[in-house]
Every structure is written in C-alpha cells, then in structure tokens.
Amino acid sequence: MSSSIPQQLLQGILLPLMEEFYTLQGEGIHTGKPAYFIRIGGCDVGCYWCDVKESWNPELHPLTPTDQIVRNAAACPAKTVVVTGGEPLMYDLDYLCNELKKLNIHTYLETSGAYPLTGTWDWICLSPKKKNEPLASFYSLANELKIIVFEEDDFRWAEHNARQVSPGCHLMLQPEWSRRNEMMTRVIDYVKAHTHWRISLQSHKYMGIP
C-alpha cells in the first residue's frame, strides 16, 4: 500500500463510511431480522450490475472514526451488525469487530471473498464474483453462499462455488434486481430441480426500506 494512506485507515481506526442505518435484513438466510448496517466505501471488483456503484470510490466517503460507528451501532435495539460494501475486506476490520464484541454485538459480514479475512465474525455471507474470484481459503469459512443470477451462466457459476463450500453452508440463489422479471422463473425452476438451493429475494426493495 502507498505510504500516503493514513496509518489510522491501515489500522482500521478510521473507515471510509458510505452509510450506516438500522433496518431489516432484506436478503439471504437472515431475511426479516433487524440489524444495524455499516456500508464501507471502496470496491475494485466492479460488477456491471451492481446496485450501489456509488460505493466503489472510497474517496467519495468520509474517513470516519470507527469508535463513532461502534457507538451508533450500540445505540440500536438489535445487537446485530451487518458489515457490507463495497468490498469491506479491503480494510482491516479487526478493530471494528473487537470493539463490537466488547459490547456483545453479533457481527455479520457480506463479502466477495476477494481479500484476506480480518475481523471476528458470527456469520459470513460469501457472494463470489466471476471478475475477481474468492480466495480459496474463504470457502471453508462461509456460513452462507449467495449467488446473484443475472444470466444463464450464473447457474454454472453457482454450482462451481457450491462444490467448494463446507457441507453445512446455506446455498442461496438471488435474481439480480434489474432482471428479476426475466430471471425469476428460471431461478424458481432451477431450485425446484436442484433442491440443495434456496431462493433469496431483495425483500427490502419490495418493502421500500433501506
């Protein structure tokens, strides 16, 4: 890394915070549960269908004291935090998780798996991307595998990743939002024929919440 990067960012004491908010989990196995979301700016995976492209450039998001983020999370009734991005593992998340754990807050991670793991996590949702495949070490760590289905080849990609995760990992297929009308029937039919998978929907978008 460049020497111009602030040491506090390298140490995880500051993080480029895009947004933080209290809501219901909208996707995956924990859909419907309340949680405090921390969205960290910065991503070089660059999926063309990404619905939060504004998260890609970390320079657009203020370096925020991690202690302040922790205080905001601790003020919420639900003691669960979901750290997402962007790609949150571009940064050292040990300090963030350590401070949350001191307050008995559960830590959930959403990641592409393209960067080494930092932090201590109660739940890891791995959502691998073809453009920048996960590190091999990530597959055994994932509690949940979530594949975004944008095109027909994503079913092949899903099975490629499913063969590498642990037996207890939850397997989720999620229609990409902009093509949900085209892909929903295909995903439903696929899950009915391949019963090791479940469907994940972006329910927060249907409910009109963050």
Kinemage of the C-alpha trace (Angstrom):
@kinemage 1
@onewidth
@group {chain A} dominant
@subgroup {mainchain}
@vectorlist {calphas} color= white
{ca met a 1} P 0.000 0.000 0.000
{ca ser a 2} L 1.039 3.564 -0.606
{ca ser a 3} L 2.745 5.367 2.264
{ca ser a 4} L 0.273 8.216 1.661
{ca ile a 5} L -2.563 6.119 3.105
{ca pro a 6} L -3.279 7.277 6.675
{ca gln a 7} L -1.988 4.851 9.310
{ca gln a 8} L -5.319 5.056 11.122
{ca leu a 9} L -7.025 3.726 7.995
{ca leu a 10} L -4.495 0.918 7.691
{ca gln a 11} L -5.136 0.044 11.342
{ca gly a 12} L -8.920 0.172 10.966
{ca ile a 13} L -9.279 3.055 13.443
{ca leu a 14} L -10.787 5.102 10.612
{ca leu a 15} L -13.011 3.652 7.884
{ca pro a 16} L -14.436 5.224 4.677
{ca leu a 17} L -18.064 5.107 5.773
{ca met a 18} L -20.587 5.357 2.955
{ca glu a 19} L -23.679 4.944 5.125
{ca glu a 20} L -24.982 3.341 8.301
{ca phe a 21} L -28.601 2.642 9.120
{ca tyr a 22} L -30.923 0.490 11.187
{ca thr a 23} L -33.283 -1.687 9.166
{ca leu a 24} L -34.402 -5.257 8.492
{ca gln a 25} L -32.126 -7.654 6.695
{ca gly a 26} L -33.505 -7.905 3.192
{ca glu a 27} L -31.548 -10.769 1.632
{ca gly a 28} L -30.302 -14.243 2.365
{ca ile a 29} L -30.909 -16.657 5.194
{ca his a 30} L -31.495 -13.917 7.801
{ca thr a 31} L -34.175 -12.058 5.827
{ca gly a 32} L -36.559 -10.146 8.075
{ca lys a 33} L -34.278 -9.848 11.106
{ca pro a 34} L -33.457 -6.350 12.424
{ca ala a 35} L -29.821 -5.294 12.134
{ca tyr a 36} L -27.585 -2.238 12.013
{ca phe a 37} L -25.922 -1.955 8.601
{ca ile a 38} L -22.463 -0.470 8.106
{ca arg a 39} L -21.624 0.107 4.434
{ca ile a 40} L -17.940 0.749 3.814
{ca gly a 41} L -16.856 2.560 0.654
{ca gly a 42} L -14.363 1.066 -1.779
{ca cys a 43} L -14.599 -1.816 -4.243
{ca asp a 44} L -12.431 -2.883 -7.166
{ca val a 45} L -14.482 -5.963 -8.110
{ca gly a 46} L -16.747 -3.755 -10.248
{ca cys a 47} L -19.777 -5.879 -11.157
{ca tyr a 48} L -21.569 -4.155 -14.034
{ca trp a 49} L -24.968 -4.927 -12.484
{ca cys a 50} L -24.012 -3.584 -9.033
{ca asp a 51} L -26.843 -1.530 -7.494
{ca val a 52} L -24.521 0.501 -5.244
{ca lys a 53} L -21.899 1.695 -7.722
{ca glu a 54} L -21.583 4.853 -5.640
{ca ser a 55} L -19.739 2.687 -3.115
{ca trp a 56} L -16.854 1.895 -5.470
{ca asn a 57} L -14.725 5.000 -4.980
{ca pro a 58} L -13.598 5.202 -1.334
{ca glu a 59} L -12.502 8.827 -1.768
{ca leu a 60} L -16.150 9.844 -2.015
{ca his a 61} L -16.834 8.685 1.530
{ca pro a 62} L -15.504 10.394 4.665
{ca leu a 63} L -12.946 8.719 6.861
{ca thr a 64} L -14.991 8.150 9.995
{ca pro a 65} L -13.729 7.163 13.455
{ca thr a 66} L -14.525 3.504 13.991
{ca asp a 67} L -15.319 4.264 17.635
{ca gln a 68} L -18.156 6.529 16.491
{ca ile a 69} L -19.521 3.823 14.190
{ca val a 70} L -19.480 1.384 17.113
{ca arg a 71} L -21.318 3.851 19.363
{ca asn a 72} L -24.004 4.343 16.732
{ca ala a 73} L -24.451 0.592 16.338
{ca ala a 74} L -24.617 0.057 20.094
{ca ala a 75} L -27.500 2.532 20.381
{ca cys a 76} L -29.791 0.251 18.348
{ca pro a 77} L -32.160 -2.260 19.961
{ca ala a 78} L -30.943 -5.156 17.806
{ca lys a 79} L -27.470 -6.284 18.794
{ca thr a 80} L -26.524 -7.438 15.317
{ca val a 81} L -24.319 -5.541 12.877
{ca val a 82} L -24.004 -6.329 9.173
{ca val a 83} L -20.806 -5.025 7.566
{ca thr a 84} L -21.102 -4.684 3.812
{ca gly a 85} L -19.835 -2.543 0.947
{ca gly a 86} L -18.378 -2.031 -1.498
{ca glu a 87} L -15.939 -4.703 -0.512
{ca pro a 88} L -15.373 -4.265 3.238
{ca leu a 89} L -12.340 -6.550 3.401
{ca met a 90} L -10.278 -4.008 1.513
{ca tyr a 91} L -9.698 -2.711 5.078
{ca asp a 92} L -8.532 -4.207 8.349
{ca leu a 93} L -11.714 -4.934 10.296
{ca asp a 94} L -10.079 -6.362 13.428
{ca tyr a 95} L -10.529 -3.168 15.446
{ca leu a 96} L -14.171 -2.734 14.412
{ca cys a 97} L -15.068 -6.301 15.353
{ca asn a 98} L -13.112 -6.234 18.600
{ca glu a 99} L -14.958 -3.123 19.763
{ca leu a 100} L -18.342 -4.532 18.752
{ca lys a 101} L -17.608 -7.809 20.526
{ca lys a 102} L -16.808 -5.947 23.750
{ca leu a 103} L -20.452 -4.829 23.648
{ca asn a 104} L -21.768 -8.343 22.902
{ca ile a 105} L -22.863 -7.325 19.409
{ca his a 106} L -23.128 -10.070 16.807
{ca thr a 107} L -21.062 -9.440 13.689
{ca tyr a 108} L -22.192 -10.451 10.206
{ca leu a 109} L -20.073 -9.965 7.079
{ca glu a 110} L -21.071 -9.715 3.417
{ca thr a 111} L -18.081 -10.145 1.099
{ca ser a 112} L -16.957 -11.318 -2.308
{ca gly a 113} L -14.077 -13.132 -0.631
{ca ala a 114} L -11.524 -11.466 -2.889
{ca tyr a 115} L -9.432 -10.167 0.029
{ca pro a 116} L -7.955 -11.893 3.103
{ca leu a 117} L -10.273 -12.154 6.083
{ca thr a 118} L -9.883 -9.763 9.007
{ca gly a 119} L -12.238 -9.392 11.934
{ca thr a 120} L -14.121 -11.897 14.073
{ca trp a 121} L -17.474 -12.926 12.619
{ca asp a 122} L -20.549 -14.752 13.812
{ca trp a 123} L -21.781 -15.128 10.240
{ca ile a 124} L -20.067 -14.835 6.858
{ca cys a 125} L -22.118 -14.469 3.680
{ca leu a 126} L -19.874 -15.167 0.696
{ca ser a 127} L -21.136 -13.704 -2.579
{ca pro a 128} L -18.428 -14.571 -5.123
{ca lys a 129} L -17.992 -12.649 -8.350
{ca lys a 130} L -16.614 -14.032 -11.621
{ca lys a 131} L -14.495 -10.952 -12.271
{ca asn a 132} L -12.443 -11.434 -9.087
{ca glu a 133} L -12.849 -14.929 -7.668
{ca pro a 134} L -12.717 -15.630 -3.931
{ca leu a 135} L -9.528 -16.687 -2.207
{ca ala a 136} L -9.547 -20.474 -1.816
{ca ser a 137} L -9.386 -20.125 1.965
{ca phe a 138} L -12.793 -18.421 2.055
{ca tyr a 139} L -14.898 -21.387 1.050
{ca ser a 140} L -14.453 -23.263 4.326
{ca leu a 141} L -15.324 -20.096 6.299
{ca ala a 142} L -18.635 -19.262 4.612
{ca asn a 143} L -21.857 -19.862 6.529
{ca glu a 144} L -23.878 -18.768 3.523
{ca leu a 145} L -23.163 -18.767 -0.206
{ca lys a 146} L -25.221 -16.206 -2.131
{ca ile a 147} L -25.036 -16.182 -5.924
{ca ile a 148} L -26.561 -13.320 -7.894
{ca val a 149} L -28.289 -14.639 -11.019
{ca phe a 150} L -28.044 -12.151 -13.867
{ca glu a 151} L -27.668 -14.544 -16.783
{ca glu a 152} L -27.908 -18.255 -17.580
{ca asp a 153} L -24.201 -18.908 -16.977
{ca asp a 154} L -24.639 -17.884 -13.343
{ca phe a 155} L -26.177 -21.288 -12.596
{ca arg a 156} L -22.912 -22.912 -13.692
{ca trp a 157} L -21.017 -20.388 -11.567
{ca ala a 158} L -23.261 -21.202 -8.616
{ca glu a 159} L -22.517 -24.925 -8.784
{ca his a 160} L -18.796 -24.241 -9.236
{ca asn a 161} L -18.790 -22.391 -5.920
{ca ala a 162} L -21.190 -24.752 -4.149
{ca arg a 163} L -18.776 -27.646 -4.689
{ca gln a 164} L -16.135 -25.812 -2.652
{ca val a 165} L -18.006 -24.678 0.456
{ca ser a 166} L -18.470 -26.718 3.619
{ca pro a 167} L -21.400 -29.181 3.788
{ca gly a 168} L -23.315 -27.031 6.289
{ca cys a 169} L -23.142 -23.841 4.203
{ca his a 170} L -26.554 -22.447 3.175
{ca leu a 171} L -26.848 -22.135 -0.619
{ca met a 172} L -28.869 -19.159 -1.904
{ca leu a 173} L -29.723 -18.032 -5.448
{ca gln a 174} L -30.825 -14.422 -5.824
{ca pro a 175} L -32.282 -12.925 -9.028
{ca glu a 176} L -30.455 -9.729 -9.941
{ca trp a 177} L -32.890 -6.880 -9.313
{ca ser a 178} L -32.838 -5.205 -12.732
{ca arg a 179} L -33.570 -8.566 -14.422
{ca arg a 180} L -35.853 -10.058 -11.793
{ca asn a 181} L -38.778 -10.341 -14.227
{ca glu a 182} L -36.674 -12.259 -16.741
{ca met a 183} L -34.774 -14.451 -14.279
{ca met a 184} L -37.303 -15.160 -11.513
{ca thr a 185} L -38.976 -18.059 -13.306
{ca arg a 186} L -35.600 -19.528 -14.229
{ca val a 187} L -34.405 -19.346 -10.626
{ca ile a 188} L -37.641 -20.894 -9.319
{ca asp a 189} L -37.409 -23.754 -11.805
{ca tyr a 190} L -33.741 -24.293 -11.015
{ca val a 191} L -34.321 -24.501 -7.258
{ca lys a 192} L -37.215 -26.936 -7.755
{ca ala a 193} L -34.913 -29.158 -9.807
{ca his a 194} L -31.799 -28.669 -7.622
{ca thr a 195} L -33.135 -28.864 -4.104
{ca his a 196} L -29.866 -28.076 -2.317
{ca trp a 197} L -30.514 -24.409 -3.219
{ca arg a 198} L -32.923 -21.845 -1.747
{ca ile a 199} L -34.143 -18.552 -3.217
{ca ser a 200} L -33.042 -15.212 -1.773
{ca leu a 201} L -35.063 -12.138 -2.722
{ca gln a 202} L -34.182 -8.500 -2.169
{ca ser a 203} L -37.221 -8.168 0.066
{ca his a 204} L -36.191 -4.734 1.338
{ca lys a 205} L -36.750 -3.342 -2.145
{ca tyr a 206} L -40.248 -4.817 -2.267
{ca met a 207} L -40.940 -3.345 1.195
{ca gly a 208} L -39.483 0.048 0.302
{ca ile a 209} L -36.940 0.149 3.134
{ca pro a 210} L -33.124 0.636 3.076
